[in-house]
Amino acid sequence: MRSRFKKLSLKNKIFLSIILVILIISIAIAMLARWILVSSLTRELEARGVAIAHSIAERGGGFILDKNYSRLLALIFDEAYLSERRELINYIFITDQKNKVISHTFTHPFPEKLKKLDLPREKEQSLQLVRVHNKITYDIAVPVREGIYRIGTVHVGLNKAHIDRLVSKLRITFLGFISLVIVFIFWLSHRLAGAITQPVSKLTRIADTLSRGDFDIALDMEDVDREWDVTKCPAYIDTNMPCWHLDQARLLEDDAEKRKNMETEKIRQCEHCLFYRKREGDELVQLRDSFINMVWSIRLYRKRLRESEAKYRSLFASGPDPIFVIQADDYTILDANPRAEEVYEYSRDELLGQSFKRLWPECEDVFAGEEDKFMQSGYLYRAKVINYKKGGRPFFVSTHACPISYAGKQSIILACVDVTEMIEKDAQLIQASKMKALGEMSAGIAHELNQPLNVIKMGSEFLALMVEKHGCASAQGLPLEKEKFLHLVAEIGKQVDRAAEIIKNLRAFSRKSSLIKEKVDVNNAVRGVLSFLKHQIELQNIEFELSLKENLVILAHDNRLQQVFFNIITNARDAIVERAKKAGGPYKGLIRISTFEREGRVVVRFEDNGIGIPASARDKIFEPFYTTKEAGQGMGLGLAITYGIVKDYEGQIDIHSVPGQGTRIDIIFPAG
């Protein structure tokens, strides 16, 4: 029963509830009223019978004393058949002191049963139910007194059937009235339930339509469409214009400080708001207005969303760089713009559904390793990573990634910028810088090579002279000890190796770097630079101090790393030379190079006692074409190239300098 009631509509629930309550109340009232009216009517009729008996007793006392029974008989007949009493009174009879019937209204023999009725001396009246001639009668007896003496008794018989008919008429009349009340209440409750539930039914129907995505449904709710036309609102027509009611309230909710400051101020609103309305009325009116406000708010934001989606879809489609939407858990490509098809040379159908790891094999390692940072910051950038075009052809891109929700899935939007051409130009610029450095070092390199060549020349000439003078090509025939001969030959070989090492380092330094990073020992790069640079700098009265910790490996390119160290060392040399010039006399320069590990990162430190870097130039020294040297002494690209190479290796450069005392530069790389 309870489950069936739950399945009923709200209208039927209200209707049945009202009817049930009214029926219960009506039944209770009917039972109470019936009891009150029936008992009251019965008592009223009994009281009337008692009154008739007393009236006869008062007027008939004299007739009894005078034994004027004819007048007494006329009296009781008059009382018995007076107007409506004919149906009420069955009989009237009077008895004397000895309970002998002296007068009665019966037209047939007096019933023997009535002769047995007697009124006890101690009672003033009695009421008994008797059957006379098949009629049930209420027999009412009252005494006839003369002074203090009882001279007789008056019996009045009331017709119970007549009393029952009167009660029945009263009951029918009352039940008819109650029935009319119930019918009226039935009609009223039906109309009332309909009036209450009709707006709710409309709201439900509209809500169902909205839930199916149809937000253009007409709000056919009385005067809504006639008087509440929000399409005339400027903020609805132009979505770039803020709606003071909606947008300002949302901003206040998001900004607690602003809301606090505006608590005492009046929030800006249109004088006649066409969008938001609240009318006075009952809860249904308030509910209806709130629902309409909600629908129009949804329409407004849906319109803005459509325009925003169209705008950003056009930006996505017309983007100059490839843009991908990939699923966060398995890196499946969900969407790609036309530029991605052009750059990666896949069709859209080939891209959608395939794993992005096919284009960027390391993407899973990158996102998995940076997951916490990526989700917290909402942004991830990787510069100069290798992607693969159709056919497995590699090229370089810089990637920008952000987490988004796409089609109900946690996804990543990934923008890729093709930087292959830029890397090639950077490589050309770096190569040109190397060639310039080699040109500047040509005199020192020639000197470095001349030393082993002179040793080789002198040794070979000495051996030739010995052979020519003594005419013997055998070492046993020469006037030269064996140990000296072997030492001379070994020195010639050592110098040949030295020259070959210098040429090897020069070739490694000058060759164009590959695009693939490899593991490089930073100490080897330091030693390689010093192999062709140290002697030349030492000729300028500058000493080197080395403190190199072994097995410090990073991911880099050996010759680019050498270029970084070369630029730092030559700048240190120039700073020391400049300080020596200002000193005006002999000045002992010092360049200290140390390598060590700190917090899991590799540090290469360069310290010099040169002129130092002015505070005004410290933030500019890595800018291209910025230089503090005289015109013709430099282009200002050395440190800019150095900075770019270090950043490519995800490193950083820390500078501490005291003008006039020296500079310390720490180059910090991630350990490889």
Residue, then its C-alpha position, 0 to 999 in steps of 0.5 A: m500500500r505504501s509503495r503504491f502511494k509513493k508511485l502516485s503523482l503529486k496531484n493524486k497524493i495531495f487529492l487523496s490526502i485531503i479527501l482522507v483527512i476530510l473523511i476522517i474528520s467528517i466521520a468523526i463529526a457525523m458520529l458525534a453529531r448523530w449521538i448528540l442530535v439523536s439523544s437530544l431529540t429523544r430527550e426532547l420528546e421524552a420531556r414533552g411527554v412529561a410536560i403533557a403528563h404534568s399538564i394533565a395532572e395539574r388540570g385534572g386533579g379537581f376532576i378526580l376529586d369531584k369524580n367528574y370523569s367525563r370532564l377528565l376524559a375530555l381533557i385527556f382526549d384534547e391533550a392526546y389529539l391536539s395537532e401533531r400529538r396524534e402521531l406522537i401519543n399512543y394513549i393517555f390514561i389516569t389511575d386513582q390512588k388504588n391504581k384503578v383506571i378511571s379514564h383512558t383514550f383507548t377505543h377498545p378494551f383497556p390492555e391488561k398489561l398497562k394495569k400492572l404499571d405503577l409509579p412507586r411512592e418515592k418517585e416523581q416520575s417514571l419511564q418504561l418501555v412497553r409493547v401495547h397492541n404490537k406497538i412499542t411505547y414509552d410509558i411516562a408516569v407522573p403523580v397527580r397531587e392535591g397538596i401533599y397528597r397523591i390522588g392519582t397517576v397520569h400515564v402518557g404513552l409516546n409512540k416509539a416508532h414515531i420517535d424513530r421516524l423523526v430520528s431517521k429523518l434527522r439522520i438522513t438530513f444530517l447525512g445528506f448535509i455531510s454528503l454535500v459537504i464531502v462532495f464540495i470538499f472533493w471538488l475543492s480538493h481536486r481543484l486545489a491539487g490541480a492548482i498546486t501541481q500544475p506549475v510543478s508539472k510544467l516545471t517537470r516537463i520543461a526540466d525533462t526537456l532540458s535534461r535531453g539537451d533542448f534548451d530552446i524550449a518555450l517557457d509557456m508559464e502564463d505571462v512569462d514569454r510575454e513580459w519576461d523577454v530576456t533576449k532584449c537584455p544587452a548582456y544576452i545579445d552581446t556575450n562580451m558584455p558582463c551581466w551585472h547580476l550573474d557575473q558580478a555575483r560570481l566574482l564576489e563569490d570567488d573573491a572573498e576579500k572583494r566581497k568583504n570590501m563590497e558588503t557595505e556598498k551597493i552592488r552594481q545592477c541595471e535599473h530595470c533588470l531584464f534577466y533576473r526577476k523575483r515576484e511577490g507571491d507564494e512558494l510556487v510563484q517563487l519556485r517558478d521564478s527561480f526555475i525560469n532564472m535558472v533556465w535563462s542563466i543556463r541559456l546565457y552560459r550555454k550561448r557563451l560556451r558555444e561562442s567560446e568553443a567556436k573561438y577556441r576550436s578556430l584557434f586550435a584548427s588555425g594554430p601555426d604549430p602542431i597541437f595534440v590532445i592525448q589521453a593521460d593514461d595511455y597517451t592515445i591521440l584523441d584530437a589533432n589540428p591540421r598543422a599536426e598533419e602537415v608537420y608529422e606527415y600523417s593524415r588525421d585518420e592515421l593520427l587519431g587513435q594511435s599512441f603518441k609514443r610513436l611520435w615521441p617515444e620518451c613522452e611516457d618517461v617525461f610525464a611519469g617522472e614529472e607527474d606530481k609537478f605537472m599536476q600541481s603546476g598545470y604546465l610542463y615544458r620540454a625544449k629540443v626533444i626528438n620527435y619522429k615524422k612518418g617513416g621514422r624521420p627524426f626532427f626537433v620540437s619544443t613541447h608545451a603541455c597542460p592537463i585538461s578534461y576532454a570528452g570526460k577523460q583526463s587528458i593532456i593538450l600538447a603544443c609542439v613547436d618545430v625547432t629543427e631549423m633553429i637548432e641548425k642555425d644555432a649549430q651554425l652560429i656555434q660552429a662559427s664561434k668555434m672557428k672564430a675562437l680557433g682563429e684567435m688561438s691560431a698563434g698559440i696553437a702554432h706555438e704549441l705545435n712548434q714545440p714538439l716539432n722542434v724537439i722532433k727536428m732536433g732529435s732527428e738531426f742529431l741522429a742524422l749527424m751521428v750516422e753521417k759522422h761515423g758512417c754507421a746506421s747501427a746504434q752499436g757503432l755510434p759513440l752514444e750510450k744505449e740509454k741515451f739513444l732510447h731516451l732520445v727516440a722515446e722523446i721523439g715519439k712522445q712529442v709526436d703523440r703530443a702533437a697528435e693529441i693537440i690536433k685531435n683536440l682541435r679537430a674535436f673542438s672544431r667539428k660540428s656537434s651531433l644532435i644526440k646527447e651522450k654521456v660526457d665526463v666533464n673533466n675530459a672536457v676541461r682537460g681537452v680545452l686546457s690542452f691547447l689553451k693552457h700554455q698560451i694563457e700561461l705565457q700571459n703570467i696566469e697560472f692554473e689550479l685544478s681540483l677535479k673530482e673523477n667520474l662526474v658524468i652528464l648528458a651533453h656533447d663533448n665539443r659543445l661542453q668544451q666551447v662553454f669552458f673555452n668561453i669561460i676561461t678566455n673571459a677569465r683571462d681577459a678580466i685578469v689582463e684588464r686588471a693587470k693593465k690597470a695595475g700598471g705593473p707586473y700582476k700574477g693572474l690565477i684561474r682556479i678550476s674545480t669540479f665536484e658533486r652537490e645535491g646530486r648535481v655536477v658543478v664545474r666552478f671557475e674562479d679568477n682574480g680579474i677585474g670582476i663584473p660591474a653590478s650594472a652589467r651582471d644581468k646583461i652579460f648573457e644577452p646577445f651582442y652585449t659586451t664590455k670590451e672595446a670595439g673590435q675586441g668582441m661581438g658579445l656572443g660568447l657568453a650568450i652561446t654559453y648560456g644557450i648551451v647550458k640551458d639545452y643541457e637543463g643546467q644553470i649558471d650562478i655568478h658571484s663577482v666582486p668588482g676589482q677582486g675577481t669572479r666565481i662562476d658555477i656551472i651546474f648540470p643534472a648528473g647523467 
